Amino acid sequence: MTSADQLPLQDRVSIITGSGRGLGAATALRLAQAGSHIVINDLDHENAQKLGSKIENLERKVWISRHDVSDYQSAHDLVLEVKQHFGRIDILVNNAGITRDSMLHKLTEEKWDEVIRVNLKGTFNMGQACAKVMIEQKSGKIINLSSIAARGNIGQTNYSASKAGVIGLTSTWALELARYNINVNAIAPGFIDSVLTQRMPLEVKDKFIQRIPLKRIGQPEDIANLVYFLVSNEASYITGQILHCDGGLSTGVTF
């Protein structure tokens, strides 16, 4: 039991990749509110600094990183620096990701390679580097962001493949790391309010929403709250799972 004045994630250290905005930023704030110190990793330094100020106002420690997690050495350098600065790494949220949509017959090799490099290789790079630290600690939580697009989505051969690969990583890591008291789970978001969906024509967005049983678009906070639960002590017996957070979009058949 924690004392009445101690927060659930008091003094834990969390790395959230791609956390300058959107789902990553919402997750960073949610974990900070629960007591965690935060490593903000994003190539957009301006957004990262704005988020860092909000977290510092919560009296949490902040470390801002512009490391490119899709580069193997850069990812490992980031983890080494965090370990040296904080002394430990308790939570990794692999959120960084991109889309480069195209129909199969028009998909270029460059678009394929770029999405796989960021979404899949980046997740591997950070997972491997953090796992080494967590194995030494004999504790840790890893959350990988997949997508309901892992089941397939028109125009997203590269993205769907990368997110399906993330599910494979998650299941394998959960099996390998359980002996070290490390929990590994994945979240598969559905249609979430983001920079990408905000650019969609209103009529297209409305068609998507009508397919969702709950008839509303998800919010970044919906994902952030699920991440918080999975890294909390309340979820200590959950590992190797793929949790869909999609308003029921992936459930059954709707007309």
C-alpha positions as CSV (number, residue, x, y, z in Angstrom):
1,M,0.0,0.0,0.0
2,T,1.1,3.5,-0.7
3,S,0.9,6.3,1.8
4,A,-2.0,8.8,1.5
5,D,0.4,11.5,0.2
6,Q,2.3,9.3,-2.3
7,L,1.2,9.3,-5.9
8,P,0.9,5.9,-7.7
9,L,3.9,6.4,-10.0
10,Q,5.9,8.4,-7.5
11,D,9.5,9.0,-8.7
12,R,9.3,6.4,-11.5
13,V,11.1,7.4,-14.7
14,S,9.1,7.2,-18.0
15,I,10.3,7.5,-21.6
16,I,7.6,8.4,-24.1
17,T,8.7,8.5,-27.7
18,G,7.1,10.9,-30.1
19,S,5.7,12.8,-27.1
20,G,5.8,16.4,-28.4
21,R,2.1,16.4,-29.2
22,G,-1.0,14.2,-29.6
23,L,-1.2,10.8,-28.0
24,G,2.4,11.0,-26.7
25,A,1.9,14.4,-25.1
26,A,-1.3,13.3,-23.4
27,T,0.4,10.2,-22.1
28,A,3.4,12.2,-20.8
29,L,1.1,14.5,-18.9
30,R,-1.0,11.6,-17.5
31,L,2.0,9.8,-16.2
32,A,3.4,13.0,-14.8
33,Q,0.2,13.7,-12.9
34,A,0.6,10.2,-11.4
35,G,4.0,11.1,-10.1
36,S,6.4,10.0,-12.8
37,H,9.4,11.9,-14.0
38,I,9.3,12.2,-17.8
39,V,11.6,11.9,-20.7
40,I,10.1,13.7,-23.7
41,N,11.4,12.4,-26.9
42,D,10.5,14.3,-30.1
43,L,12.2,15.7,-33.1
44,D,10.1,18.9,-32.7
45,H,12.0,20.7,-30.0
46,E,9.6,23.6,-29.7
47,N,6.6,21.4,-28.9
48,A,8.7,19.3,-26.5
49,Q,9.7,22.4,-24.6
50,K,6.1,23.6,-24.2
51,L,5.1,20.2,-22.9
52,G,8.2,20.1,-20.6
53,S,7.1,23.4,-19.0
54,K,3.7,22.0,-18.2
55,I,5.2,18.9,-16.6
56,E,7.7,21.0,-14.6
57,N,4.7,22.9,-13.2
58,L,3.6,19.6,-11.7
59,E,7.0,19.5,-9.9
60,R,8.2,16.5,-11.9
61,K,11.7,16.2,-13.5
62,V,11.9,16.5,-17.2
63,W,14.5,15.4,-19.7
64,I,14.0,16.5,-23.3
65,S,15.5,14.4,-26.1
66,R,15.7,14.9,-29.9
67,H,17.3,11.5,-30.5
68,D,16.0,9.7,-33.6
69,V,14.7,6.5,-32.2
70,S,14.6,4.9,-35.7
71,D,18.4,5.0,-35.7
72,Y,19.8,2.1,-33.7
73,Q,22.8,3.9,-32.2
74,S,20.8,7.1,-31.4
75,A,18.1,5.1,-29.6
76,H,20.7,3.3,-27.5
77,D,22.5,6.6,-26.8
78,L,19.2,8.0,-25.5
79,V,18.6,5.2,-23.1
80,L,22.2,5.3,-21.9
81,E,21.9,9.1,-21.2
82,V,18.6,8.6,-19.3
83,K,20.1,5.8,-17.2
84,Q,23.1,8.0,-16.3
85,H,20.9,11.0,-15.5
86,F,18.1,9.3,-13.5
87,G,19.7,6.1,-12.5
88,R,16.9,3.9,-13.7
89,I,14.1,3.5,-16.3
90,D,10.8,2.2,-15.2
91,I,8.4,2.8,-18.1
92,L,8.8,2.9,-21.9
93,V,6.0,3.9,-24.1
94,N,6.8,3.3,-27.8
95,N,4.5,5.9,-29.3
96,A,6.6,7.4,-32.2
97,G,5.1,6.7,-35.6
98,I,4.4,8.1,-39.0
99,T,2.1,7.4,-42.0
100,R,3.0,7.6,-45.7
101,D,-0.2,6.3,-47.2
102,S,-0.4,5.0,-50.8
103,M,-2.3,2.3,-52.6
104,L,-0.2,-0.9,-53.2
105,H,0.4,-0.4,-56.9
106,K,1.7,3.2,-56.2
107,L,3.6,2.6,-53.0
108,T,7.2,3.6,-53.4
109,E,10.1,1.7,-51.8
110,E,11.0,5.0,-50.0
111,K,7.6,5.2,-48.4
112,W,7.7,1.6,-47.4
113,D,11.2,1.8,-45.9
114,E,10.5,5.1,-44.0
115,V,7.3,3.8,-42.2
116,I,8.9,0.4,-41.3
117,R,12.1,2.2,-40.1
118,V,10.2,4.5,-37.7
119,N,7.2,2.4,-36.6
120,L,8.8,-1.0,-36.4
121,K,12.5,-0.6,-36.2
122,G,12.2,2.4,-33.8
123,T,10.0,0.3,-31.5
124,F,12.6,-2.5,-31.6
125,N,15.5,-0.1,-31.0
126,M,14.0,1.4,-27.9
127,G,12.6,-1.9,-26.6
128,Q,15.9,-3.6,-26.8
129,A,17.8,-0.7,-25.2
130,C,15.4,-0.3,-22.3
131,A,15.0,-4.0,-21.8
132,K,18.7,-4.3,-20.9
133,V,18.2,-1.7,-18.2
134,M,15.0,-3.2,-16.9
135,I,16.5,-6.7,-16.8
136,E,19.2,-5.4,-14.5
137,Q,16.5,-3.8,-12.3
138,K,14.3,-6.9,-12.5
139,S,11.3,-4.6,-13.1
140,G,9.8,-2.5,-15.8
141,K,6.8,-1.8,-18.0
142,I,6.8,-1.5,-21.8
143,I,3.8,-0.3,-23.8
144,N,3.9,-0.4,-27.6
145,L,1.4,1.5,-29.7
146,S,0.0,-0.6,-32.4
147,S,-3.3,0.2,-34.3
148,I,-6.5,-1.4,-35.4
149,A,-5.0,-0.9,-38.9
150,A,-2.8,-3.9,-38.1
151,R,-5.8,-5.9,-39.3
152,G,-5.5,-4.2,-42.7
153,N,-6.6,-0.8,-44.1
154,I,-6.9,0.4,-47.6
155,G,-4.0,2.5,-48.7
156,Q,-1.8,1.6,-45.7
157,T,0.2,-1.5,-46.7
158,N,3.3,0.0,-45.0
159,Y,1.5,1.3,-41.9
160,S,-0.6,-1.9,-41.4
161,A,2.5,-4.1,-41.8
162,S,4.5,-2.0,-39.2
163,K,1.7,-2.1,-36.7
164,A,1.1,-5.8,-37.1
165,G,4.9,-6.2,-36.6
166,V,4.5,-4.3,-33.3
167,I,2.0,-6.9,-32.1
168,G,4.5,-9.6,-32.9
169,L,7.2,-7.8,-30.9
170,T,4.9,-7.3,-28.0
171,S,3.9,-11.0,-27.7
172,T,7.5,-12.2,-28.0
173,W,8.9,-9.7,-25.5
174,A,6.2,-10.5,-23.0
175,L,7.3,-14.2,-23.1
176,E,11.0,-13.4,-22.9
177,L,10.9,-10.7,-20.2
178,A,8.3,-12.0,-17.8
179,R,11.0,-13.8,-15.8
180,Y,12.5,-10.4,-15.0
181,N,9.2,-9.0,-13.7
182,I,8.8,-6.8,-16.9
183,N,5.3,-6.4,-18.3
184,V,4.9,-5.8,-22.0
185,N,1.6,-4.9,-23.6
186,A,0.3,-3.1,-26.7
187,I,-2.5,-0.7,-27.3
188,A,-4.4,-0.6,-30.6
189,P,-6.1,2.8,-31.0
190,G,-9.0,3.3,-33.4
191,F,-10.2,6.6,-34.8
192,I,-8.6,9.2,-32.5
193,D,-8.7,13.0,-32.6
194,S,-5.2,13.9,-33.9
195,V,-3.4,16.2,-36.3
196,L,-4.1,13.6,-39.0
197,T,-7.8,13.2,-38.4
198,Q,-8.3,17.0,-38.0
199,R,-7.1,17.4,-41.6
200,M,-9.7,15.1,-43.0
201,P,-12.8,16.5,-44.8
202,L,-15.7,16.7,-42.5
203,E,-17.9,14.4,-44.6
204,V,-15.1,11.7,-44.6
205,K,-14.7,12.1,-40.8
206,D,-18.5,11.7,-40.2
207,K,-18.5,8.5,-42.3
208,F,-15.8,7.0,-40.0
209,I,-17.6,8.1,-36.9
210,Q,-20.9,6.4,-38.0
211,R,-19.0,3.1,-38.2
212,I,-18.0,3.4,-34.5
213,P,-20.5,1.7,-32.2
214,L,-20.0,4.5,-29.6
215,K,-20.6,7.1,-32.3
216,R,-17.8,9.4,-31.3
217,I,-14.2,10.0,-32.1
218,G,-11.6,9.0,-29.4
219,Q,-9.5,11.5,-27.5
220,P,-5.8,11.3,-26.8
221,E,-6.7,11.2,-23.1
222,D,-8.5,7.9,-23.8
223,I,-5.2,6.3,-24.8
224,A,-3.3,8.1,-22.1
225,N,-5.6,6.7,-19.4
226,L,-5.2,3.2,-20.7
227,V,-1.4,3.5,-20.8
228,Y,-1.5,4.7,-17.2
229,F,-3.6,1.7,-16.1
230,L,-1.2,-0.7,-17.8
231,V,1.9,0.7,-16.1
232,S,0.2,1.0,-12.7
233,N,0.5,-1.6,-10.0
234,E,-3.2,-2.5,-10.6
235,A,-2.2,-4.1,-13.9
236,S,0.8,-6.1,-12.6
237,Y,-0.7,-9.4,-13.7
238,I,-1.4,-8.3,-17.3
239,T,1.3,-9.0,-19.9
240,G,1.4,-10.0,-23.6
241,Q,-2.0,-8.4,-24.3
242,I,-3.2,-6.3,-27.2
243,L,-5.9,-3.9,-25.9
244,H,-8.1,-2.2,-28.4
245,C,-9.2,1.3,-27.6
246,D,-11.5,2.1,-30.5
247,G,-15.1,2.7,-29.3
248,G,-16.0,-0.8,-30.5
249,L,-14.9,-0.2,-34.1
250,S,-13.0,-3.6,-34.3
251,T,-15.9,-5.5,-32.7
252,G,-18.1,-7.6,-35.0
253,V,-20.0,-6.4,-38.0
254,T,-21.8,-3.1,-38.2
255,F,-24.2,-1.8,-40.9
